[in-house]
Amino acid sequence: MFLPLWWAVWALLAFCFCGVAAVAQLIVYVVPRAEHGAIRVLDATLGSVPFLPLWCVTPVALTREGDTAYYRARVDRRVEKQTRRVETAQHNREYHRDLELGAHYFRGAGPGYVLRVATEQGWNLHPVLRSHPRRRLRLRHDGRPRPDFRS
């Protein structure tokens, strides 16, 4: 009984987001430099919907189809941000050490690219939770700071 209600709430939210997206698209046409911010807002809202099937394509993914540089930069930002959180944590917080990336997040770059970038920054596949490269990658950081080779 709860599941149909849950789907109805998400459908209502998606309908509201589409209305907001139409207004945002109008603003983007009027102010040319607002496109980057509008795409990031759409990505943040629609990219986090928990029940998107693998065949579904969000508006951001549709506009970025074939743009591997966008997805690689997106993966780089996410892994770098989470790495900073792990390395600057005052206490050894376990929830910072886990990173889960869905296939929608890295679909243009591929799971191999995610693993290559993440391994360079101290991430490995999670030892307990299984990863499914076609659906999601679950990573775990070793908790040690990276050496600084810039000097």
C-alpha positions in Angstrom: 0.0 0.0 0.0 2.9 2.3 0.7 4.7 1.8 -2.7 2.0 3.2 -5.0 1.8 6.3 -2.7 5.6 6.6 -2.8 5.5 6.5 -6.6 2.7 9.0 -6.7 4.8 11.4 -4.6 7.8 11.1 -6.8 5.6 11.5 -9.9 4.2 14.7 -8.4 7.7 16.0 -7.6 8.8 15.2 -11.2 5.9 17.1 -12.6 6.8 20.1 -10.4 10.4 19.9 -11.5 9.3 19.9 -15.1 7.4 23.1 -14.5 10.4 24.6 -12.8 12.5 23.4 -15.7 10.3 25.2 -18.2 10.7 28.4 -16.4 14.5 27.8 -16.0 14.7 27.2 -19.8 13.0 30.5 -20.5 15.6 32.2 -18.2 18.4 30.4 -20.0 17.2 31.7 -23.4 17.1 35.3 -22.0 20.4 35.1 -20.1 22.9 33.1 -22.0 25.4 32.6 -19.2 22.8 31.0 -16.9 22.8 27.7 -18.8 25.7 26.2 -16.8 23.9 26.8 -13.5 20.6 25.6 -14.8 22.1 22.3 -16.0 23.8 21.8 -12.6 20.5 22.4 -10.7 18.7 19.9 -13.0 21.5 17.4 -12.5 21.4 17.7 -8.8 17.6 17.3 -8.5 16.8 14.7 -11.2 20.1 12.8 -10.8 19.3 11.8 -7.3 15.9 10.2 -7.9 16.2 6.8 -6.3 14.2 4.6 -8.7 15.3 5.5 -12.2 15.5 2.4 -14.4 18.7 1.8 -16.3 17.1 2.6 -19.7 15.8 6.0 -18.5 17.6 9.1 -19.6 17.4 12.3 -17.6 17.3 15.7 -19.4 20.9 16.4 -18.5 22.1 13.0 -19.8 20.1 13.7 -23.0 21.7 17.1 -23.6 25.2 15.6 -22.8 24.8 12.5 -24.9 28.2 11.6 -26.3 30.1 14.2 -24.2 32.6 12.1 -22.4 34.5 15.1 -21.1 31.5 16.2 -19.2 31.1 12.9 -17.4 34.8 12.6 -16.7 34.8 16.1 -15.2 31.7 15.1 -13.2 33.4 11.9 -11.9 36.6 13.8 -11.1 34.8 16.5 -9.1 32.8 13.9 -7.1 35.8 11.7 -6.3 38.0 14.7 -5.4 35.3 16.2 -3.2 34.7 12.9 -1.3 38.5 12.4 -1.0 38.8 15.9 0.6 36.1 15.0 3.1 37.9 11.8 4.0 41.3 13.4 4.4 40.1 16.4 6.3 37.8 14.7 8.8 38.7 15.3 12.4 37.6 11.9 13.5 37.8 8.7 11.6 34.2 8.8 10.4 33.2 5.7 8.6 30.3 7.2 6.5 32.8 9.6 4.8 34.8 6.6 3.6 32.1 5.1 1.5 31.2 6.4 -2.0 28.5 5.0 -4.2 28.1 6.1 -7.8 25.1 5.0 -9.8 25.4 4.2 -13.5 23.6 7.4 -14.4 26.4 9.3 -12.8 29.2 7.9 -14.9 27.4 6.6 -18.0 29.4 8.6 -20.4 32.8 7.9 -18.9 32.4 4.2 -17.9 33.2 2.3 -14.8 36.8 1.7 -15.8 37.5 5.4 -15.8 35.9 5.8 -12.4 38.0 3.0 -10.9 41.2 4.4 -12.5 40.6 7.9 -11.1 39.4 6.6 -7.7 42.3 4.2 -7.3 44.8 7.1 -7.8 43.2 8.9 -4.9 43.1 6.0 -2.5 39.7 4.4 -3.3 39.1 0.7 -3.8 36.1 -1.5 -4.4 34.2 -2.0 -1.2 35.3 -5.2 0.5 31.8 -6.1 1.8 29.2 -4.5 -0.5 29.2 -5.8 -4.1 29.5 -3.5 -7.0 27.7 -4.0 -10.3 29.5 -2.0 -13.0 26.3 -1.8 -15.1 24.3 -0.4 -12.2 26.5 1.0 -9.5 30.0 1.2 -8.1 30.6 1.0 -4.4 34.0 2.3 -3.3 35.7 2.6 0.1 38.7 4.8 1.0 41.6 3.5 3.0 41.4 6.6 5.3 45.0 7.6 4.8 45.9 11.0 3.3 47.6 11.1 -0.1 51.2 12.1 -0.3 51.9 15.6 -1.7 54.3 15.2 -4.7 54.0 18.8 -5.8 57.0 20.1 -3.9 
